[in-house]
Amino acid sequence: MNNIDQIRAALNVVFLIGALASFILYFALGDDKSWFFYVCGAALCIKMIEFVLRFFLR
């Protein structure tokens, strides 16, 4: 069970980095916000994976 907690912690760190990057991209980009959507979508997918691990493996 400790291994799952380490994986979840790593996924949370990656999610937070992705969320921060998407926040910066939202304000740094001009009219074309496609990179914002890609990074934000990837961060949300990572968070969903972490949620599934927490919900089903506890």
The first five atom37 places (N, CA, C, CB, O) and aatype in JSON, in Angstrom:
{
  "aatype": [12, 2, 2, 9, 3, 5, 9, 1, 0, 0, 10, 2, 19, 19, 13, 10, 9, 7, 0, 10, 0, 15, 13, 9, 10, 18, 13, 0, 10, 7, 3, 3, 11, 15, 17, 13, 13, 18, 19, 4, 7, 0, 0, 10, 4, 9, 11, 12, 9, 6, 13, 19, 10, 1, 13, 13, 10, 1],
  "atom_mask": [
    [1, 1, 1, 1, 1],
    [1, 1, 1, 1, 1],
    [1, 1, 1, 1, 1],
    [1, 1, 1, 1, 1],
    [1, 1, 1, 1, 1],
    [1, 1, 1, 1, 1],
    [1, 1, 1, 1, 1],
    [1, 1, 1, 1, 1],
    [1, 1, 1, 1, 1],
    [1, 1, 1, 1, 1],
    [1, 1, 1, 1, 1],
    [1, 1, 1, 1, 1],
    [1, 1, 1, 1, 1],
    [1, 1, 1, 1, 1],
    [1, 1, 1, 1, 1],
    [1, 1, 1, 1, 1],
    [1, 1, 1, 1, 1],
    [1, 1, 1, 0, 1],
    [1, 1, 1, 1, 1],
    [1, 1, 1, 1, 1],
    [1, 1, 1, 1, 1],
    [1, 1, 1, 1, 1],
    [1, 1, 1, 1, 1],
    [1, 1, 1, 1, 1],
    [1, 1, 1, 1, 1],
    [1, 1, 1, 1, 1],
    [1, 1, 1, 1, 1],
    [1, 1, 1, 1, 1],
    [1, 1, 1, 1, 1],
    [1, 1, 1, 0, 1],
    [1, 1, 1, 1, 1],
    [1, 1, 1, 1, 1],
    [1, 1, 1, 1, 1],
    [1, 1, 1, 1, 1],
    [1, 1, 1, 1, 1],
    [1, 1, 1, 1, 1],
    [1, 1, 1, 1, 1],
    [1, 1, 1, 1, 1],
    [1, 1, 1, 1, 1],
    [1, 1, 1, 1, 1],
    [1, 1, 1, 0, 1],
    [1, 1, 1, 1, 1],
    [1, 1, 1, 1, 1],
    [1, 1, 1, 1, 1],
    [1, 1, 1, 1, 1],
    [1, 1, 1, 1, 1],
    [1, 1, 1, 1, 1],
    [1, 1, 1, 1, 1],
    [1, 1, 1, 1, 1],
    [1, 1, 1, 1, 1],
    [1, 1, 1, 1, 1],
    [1, 1, 1, 1, 1],
    [1, 1, 1, 1, 1],
    [1, 1, 1, 1, 1],
    [1, 1, 1, 1, 1],
    [1, 1, 1, 1, 1],
    [1, 1, 1, 1, 1],
    [1, 1, 1, 1, 1]
  ],
  "atom_positions": [
    [[0.82, -1.2, 0.0], [0.0, 0.0, 0.0], [0.86, 1.26, 0.0], [-0.93, 0.0, 1.2], [0.44, 2.3, -0.51]],
    [[2.04, 1.17, 0.56], [2.94, 2.32, 0.6], [3.38, 2.72, -0.81], [4.15, 2.03, 1.47], [3.59, 3.9, -1.08]],
    [[3.52, 1.73, -1.7], [3.92, 2.0, -3.07], [2.85, 2.84, -3.78], [4.16, 0.69, -3.83], [3.2, 3.76, -4.53]],
    [[1.59, 2.55, -3.56], [0.5, 3.32, -4.16], [0.51, 4.75, -3.65], [-0.87, 2.66, -3.85], [0.26, 5.69, -4.41]],
    [[0.81, 4.93, -2.37], [0.87, 6.28, -1.82], [2.0, 7.09, -2.45], [1.06, 6.23, -0.3], [1.86, 8.29, -2.67]],
    [[3.13, 6.44, -2.74], [4.24, 7.14, -3.4], [3.87, 7.52, -4.83], [5.5, 6.27, -3.39], [4.2, 8.61, -5.29]],
    [[3.19, 6.63, -5.51], [2.75, 6.93, -6.87], [1.75, 8.08, -6.86], [2.12, 5.67, -7.53], [1.82, 8.98, -7.7]],
    [[0.82, 8.05, -5.91], [-0.16, 9.13, -5.8], [0.5, 10.46, -5.49], [-1.19, 8.8, -4.73], [0.1, 11.49, -6.03]],
    [[1.49, 10.45, -4.63], [2.2, 11.69, -4.29], [2.93, 12.24, -5.52], [3.2, 11.44, -3.14], [2.93, 13.44, -5.76]],
    [[3.55, 11.35, -6.29], [4.25, 11.79, -7.5], [3.26, 12.35, -8.53], [5.05, 10.62, -8.12], [3.53, 13.36, -9.17]],
    [[2.12, 11.7, -8.67], [1.1, 12.19, -9.6], [0.55, 13.54, -9.15], [-0.04, 11.17, -9.73], [0.25, 14.39, -9.99]],
    [[0.41, 13.73, -7.84], [-0.05, 15.03, -7.35], [0.96, 16.13, -7.65], [-0.3, 14.96, -5.85], [0.57, 17.25, -8.0]],
    [[2.25, 15.83, -7.51], [3.28, 16.82, -7.82], [3.25, 17.18, -9.3], [4.68, 16.29, -7.43], [3.34, 18.35, -9.67]],
    [[3.11, 16.17, -10.16], [3.03, 16.42, -11.6], [1.78, 17.23, -11.93], [3.02, 15.08, -12.39], [1.83, 18.13, -12.77]],
    [[0.67, 16.92, -11.27], [-0.55, 17.7, -11.49], [-0.36, 19.16, -11.09], [-1.72, 17.09, -10.69], [-0.77, 20.06, -11.82]],
    [[0.25, 19.4, -9.94], [0.45, 20.78, -9.49], [1.37, 21.54, -10.43], [1.02, 20.8, -8.08], [1.15, 22.73, -10.68]],
    [[2.4, 20.89, -10.95], [3.27, 21.54, -11.93], [2.49, 21.85, -13.2], [4.49, 20.65, -12.25], [2.65, 22.93, -13.78]],
    [[1.67, 20.92, -13.64], [0.84, 21.15, -14.83], [-0.18, 22.25, -14.63], [0.0, 0.0, 0.0], [-0.43, 23.04, -15.54]],
    [[-0.76, 22.31, -13.43], [-1.73, 23.38, -13.14], [-1.04, 24.74, -13.13], [-2.42, 23.12, -11.79], [-1.59, 25.72, -13.63]],
    [[0.14, 24.8, -12.55], [0.89, 26.06, -12.54], [1.29, 26.47, -13.95], [2.13, 25.95, -11.65], [1.2, 27.64, -14.32]],
    [[1.74, 25.5, -14.74], [2.12, 25.79, -16.12], [0.92, 26.27, -16.94], [2.74, 24.55, -16.78], [1.05, 27.19, -17.75]],
    [[-0.23, 25.65, -16.74], [-1.42, 26.08, -17.49], [-1.86, 27.47, -17.05], [-2.56, 25.08, -17.31], [-2.34, 28.26, -17.87]],
    [[-1.71, 27.79, -15.77], [-2.03, 29.13, -15.28], [-1.14, 30.17, -15.94], [-1.88, 29.2, -13.75], [-1.61, 31.22, -16.38]],
    [[0.14, 29.87, -16.01], [1.08, 30.8, -16.65], [0.79, 30.92, -18.14], [2.54, 30.33, -16.44], [0.81, 32.02, -18.69]],
    [[0.51, 29.8, -18.8], [0.22, 29.83, -20.23], [-1.06, 30.61, -20.54], [0.1, 28.42, -20.77], [-1.14, 31.27, -21.57]],
    [[-2.03, 30.53, -19.67], [-3.28, 31.25, -19.91], [-3.04, 32.75, -20.04], [-4.29, 30.97, -18.79], [-3.62, 33.41, -20.9]],
    [[-2.19, 33.28, -19.17], [-1.96, 34.72, -19.19], [-0.82, 35.12, -20.13], [-1.65, 35.21, -17.8], [-0.77, 36.27, -20.57]],
    [[0.09, 34.19, -20.45], [1.23, 34.52, -21.29], [0.88, 34.47, -22.77], [2.38, 33.59, -21.0], [1.45, 35.21, -23.57]],
    [[-0.04, 33.62, -23.14], [-0.37, 33.48, -24.56], [-1.32, 34.58, -25.0], [-1.0, 32.1, -24.83], [-2.04, 35.17, -24.19]],
    [[-1.29, 34.84, -26.27], [-2.19, 35.86, -26.82], [-3.56, 35.27, -27.09], [0.0, 0.0, 0.0], [-4.21, 34.75, -26.19]],
    [[-3.98, 35.37, -28.34], [-5.31, 34.88, -28.7], [-5.36, 33.37, -28.87], [-5.77, 35.55, -29.98], [-6.41, 32.75, -28.67]],
    [[-4.24, 32.76, -29.24], [-4.2, 31.32, -29.45], [-3.91, 30.62, -28.13], [-3.13, 30.94, -30.51], [-2.77, 30.61, -27.66]],
    [[-4.93, 30.05, -27.54], [-4.79, 29.4, -26.23], [-4.73, 27.87, -26.35], [-5.94, 29.8, -25.32], [-5.08, 27.16, -25.41]],
    [[-4.31, 27.37, -27.51], [-4.3, 25.91, -27.7], [-3.32, 25.21, -26.75], [-3.95, 25.57, -29.15], [-3.64, 24.14, -26.24]],
    [[-2.15, 25.78, -26.51], [-1.2, 25.16, -25.58], [-1.75, 25.12, -24.17], [0.14, 25.91, -25.6], [-1.51, 24.17, -23.43]],
    [[-2.5, 26.15, -23.79], [-3.15, 26.14, -22.48], [-4.08, 24.96, -22.35], [-3.91, 27.45, -22.25], [-4.08, 24.27, -21.33]],
    [[-4.9, 24.72, -23.38], [-5.85, 23.61, -23.33], [-5.14, 22.26, -23.29], [-6.78, 23.67, -24.52], [-5.59, 21.36, -22.59]],
    [[-4.03, 22.12, -24.02], [-3.29, 20.86, -24.02], [-2.69, 20.57, -22.64], [-2.18, 20.89, -25.07], [-2.83, 19.46, -22.11]],
    [[-2.03, 21.57, -22.06], [-1.38, 21.37, -20.77], [-2.42, 21.17, -19.67], [-0.47, 22.57, -20.44], [-2.25, 20.31, -18.81]],
    [[-3.48, 21.96, -19.7], [-4.53, 21.84, -18.69], [-5.23, 20.49, -18.81], [-5.55, 22.99, -18.84], [-5.52, 19.86, -17.79]],
    [[-5.5, 20.04, -20.01], [-6.13, 18.73, -20.21], [-5.24, 17.59, -19.74], [0.0, 0.0, 0.0], [-5.74, 16.63, -19.14]],
    [[-3.95, 17.69, -20.0], [-3.01, 16.66, -19.53], [-2.95, 16.64, -18.0], [-1.61, 16.89, -20.12], [-2.92, 15.57, -17.39]],
    [[-2.94, 17.82, -17.39], [-2.91, 17.9, -15.92], [-4.19, 17.3, -15.33], [-2.74, 19.36, -15.45], [-4.13, 16.59, -14.32]],
    [[-5.32, 17.57, -15.94], [-6.57, 17.0, -15.45], [-6.61, 15.48, -15.61], [-7.74, 17.63, -16.17], [-7.15, 14.78, -14.75]],
    [[-6.06, 14.97, -16.7], [-6.0, 13.51, -16.88], [-5.13, 12.86, -15.81], [-5.45, 13.16, -18.28], [-5.47, 11.8, -15.29]],
    [[-4.02, 13.5, -15.49], [-3.15, 12.98, -14.43], [-3.89, 12.99, -13.1], [-1.85, 13.81, -14.33], [-3.77, 12.04, -12.32]],
    [[-4.64, 14.04, -12.83], [-5.4, 14.1, -11.58], [-6.48, 13.02, -11.54], [-6.03, 15.48, -11.41], [-6.73, 12.45, -10.48]],
    [[-7.11, 12.74, -12.66], [-8.11, 11.68, -12.71], [-7.49, 10.31, -12.44], [-8.81, 11.67, -14.08], [-8.09, 9.48, -11.77]],
    [[-6.27, 10.09, -12.95], [-5.58, 8.83, -12.67], [-5.3, 8.71, -11.19], [-4.26, 8.74, -13.48], [-5.49, 7.65, -10.6]],
    [[-4.85, 9.8, -10.58], [-4.59, 9.79, -9.14], [-5.87, 9.52, -8.36], [-3.98, 11.13, -8.69], [-5.86, 8.77, -7.38]],
    [[-6.96, 10.12, -8.78], [-8.25, 9.9, -8.12], [-8.68, 8.44, -8.21], [-9.32, 10.8, -8.73], [-9.16, 7.87, -7.23]],
    [[-8.51, 7.84, -9.37], [-8.89, 6.44, -9.55], [-8.05, 5.55, -8.63], [-8.72, 6.01, -11.02], [-8.57, 4.62, -8.02]],
    [[-6.75, 5.84, -8.54], [-5.9, 5.06, -7.64], [-6.35, 5.21, -6.19], [-4.43, 5.49, -7.78], [-6.37, 4.24, -5.44]],
    [[-6.7, 6.42, -5.81], [-7.14, 6.67, -4.42], [-8.48, 6.01, -4.15], [-7.24, 8.19, -4.14], [-8.68, 5.41, -3.09]],
    [[-9.4, 6.11, -5.1], [-10.76, 5.64, -4.88], [-10.87, 4.11, -4.92], [-11.69, 6.24, -5.93], [-11.55, 3.52, -4.08]],
    [[-10.19, 3.48, -5.87], [-10.38, 2.05, -6.06], [-9.35, 1.19, -5.33], [-10.34, 1.73, -7.51], [-9.59, 0.0, -5.12]],
    [[-8.22, 1.74, -4.95], [-7.18, 0.93, -4.32], [-7.02, 1.21, -2.85], [-5.87, 1.16, -5.01], [-5.97, 0.9, -2.28]],
    [[-8.0, 1.77, -2.22], [-7.96, 2.01, -0.78], [-8.85, 1.05, -0.07], [-8.35, 3.43, -0.44], [-8.95, 1.09, 1.15]]
  ]
}
